[in-house]
Amino acid sequence: LADYQAFCRRVFKQAGLQVGWSARPKEGHLDALLRSTLLGALGAYGDEDTLAQAGELFASYREDHASVHPNIRAVVLNLAAKRGDRSTFDALWQLHRNATMEEDRVRLLAALTHIEVPQLLEETLERSLSDKVRVHNTVRMVTGTASNLQGLDRAWEFVKGNWAELDRRYGEGG
């Protein structure tokens, strides 16, 4: 896995540096999509510079949401969470609680599934069934956690352990 991740970082690094974190004037939507794709991939494959920059942008976002362009907010949140600890976890939940737009809430819930601390992933799963999360977002949180290498087994155990509730909520609708 480490060799593959290093290979992927080499593949994406130069292109990621070229697109950078900031939008350029008169940039099209494909450029914005390329930026978020490249930076997301670099961070997912463990590029330290990308993860550090995402952490700095997350700190700015906590102070002023407008400081991070909407086109890269999901990337910033996901990558900050990837290296996040209890403090990041708590901040993401607080931001979720205070968010006024559903789009922001969904981004924040998705970011929580990128955390790599096992205890925090388990807490994320538990909270997915609470009144803190809208019923239609629970499945997204469970599948997001299952997409995380640290969360795959935890998500499966969670589904098995909460099958009655999940079936009650979603059984008729799949």
N, C-alpha and C positions, 0 to 999 in steps of 0.2 A: 504494500500500500504506500509506504513512504517513497519508494522509487517512482511509482506512478504519479503521486502528488508532485514530486520534484519535476518530473517531466512536464506535467500540465502547467506548473508555474512558469517554466521556461517558454512554453508555447504561448501563454497569454501575457507574459510580462511586458514585452515591448509595446504591444497593442494597448495594454492598459495604461502604460505611461503616456502614450500618444493621446488617448482620449481624455485622460485626467479626470478629476472630480468635478470640475466646473463646466457648466454649459457655456458654449460660445454664442456670440450674437448671431441671430438668424439661423440657428441650428435647427435641423429638422427632427421629426419624431424618431426616425431611424437612428440618428446619431445618439439621441438620448437612450434609446433601447440598447444600442451597442455598448454605451458606457455602463449601464447597469448590468448588462450581461457579462462584460469583461471583468468589471470590478467584483461582481458577485462570485465569478469563477475563481479569480485570484484569491479572494478571501476564503472561499470554500476549500481551496487546495492549500491553504495555510501560508500565504504570502504575508510575511511579518509586516512589511511596509504598509500594505493594504489594510491589514487588521488594525495597525496602529492609527492610521488615518481615520478609519471608521470609528475607532474609539474616541478620537478627538472631536469628530463631527457629532457623535452622539452626545458628548458633553455639551457642545454648543446647542444642539437640538433641545436638550433638557432646559436650557435657559431661555431659548427663543426658537420656537418651531420654524419660523421663517428663515432661520439661518441655514437650513438644509433644504435644497431644492426638492420639490415633490417627486421629481423623476428618480432621485436616488435615495429617498427616505427609506424605502424597504431594504435596500442594500445596506445602508448605514445601520439600521436597527438589527437586521439579521446578523451582520458581522460583529457588531458590538456585543450582541448576545452570545455569539459563538465563543468568545473569550470571557464572557461575563461571569461574575461571582454573585453572591447574595445581594450585594449593593445594586448591581445591574438589574438583577431579577426584580428586586423591590421597586426600582425606578420604573421598569417597564410596566409593572402592575399599576403603579401610581399614575403613570401617563395614560394607561388604559382607562382607569377609573375616571380621570379628568377629561378624557377626549370627548368632544362634542359631535364629531362626525363618525359614522359607522366605518367608513373607509380607514380612518386612523385606528379605530379599535381593532379592526381585522389585521392590519399591519402589525400592530403591537402584539396581538395574540400569536400571530405567525412567528414573530421574532422570538417569543418565549420558547418555541419548539426547537430553536437552534442552540440553546444553552447546552453545554457539554457536561455540566456537573450533575451526576446521577440523582442526587437528592432533590435538586431543583427541578429536574425533569419529572420526577415522581410527583412533586408538589404541583407542577403545571398540570399534569394529568388529573390529579385529584380536584384541582380548582376548575377544570373543564366541565365538571358536573355540578358545580355550585351555581348559586344565583349571581355570581360575578360575571358569568359568561352566558350569552344568549344561547338558547338551545341549538339553534342552527349552526353555531360556531364550534360546538363540541367536537363534531366529527373531524373538522378541519384541524383541530388541535391534536387529536389522537393520530391522524394520518401524518401530520407534520412531525410529530415526535417519532413516529415509526420510520420516517425518512432520515432521521438523525442516527448515525451509527451507535451513539451512546444510548439512544432511546428505543431502538427496535425491539429488543427483548422486553423492556419495561412497558412499552405500549401493548405488546401482545399479552403480557401478564395482566395489565390493566383491563383490557377488553375481556379476557376470560373472567377476571374477578368481578367485573361490573356488568356481565352479560345481561342479567335480568333487567337492570335499569336501561341499558342501551337498547335492548329489545322492546322494552315498554315505550321508550321514546321514539324509536325509529323502525321498529319491526315491520309495520305496515308500509312504510315508505322506502324500505331498503336501507 
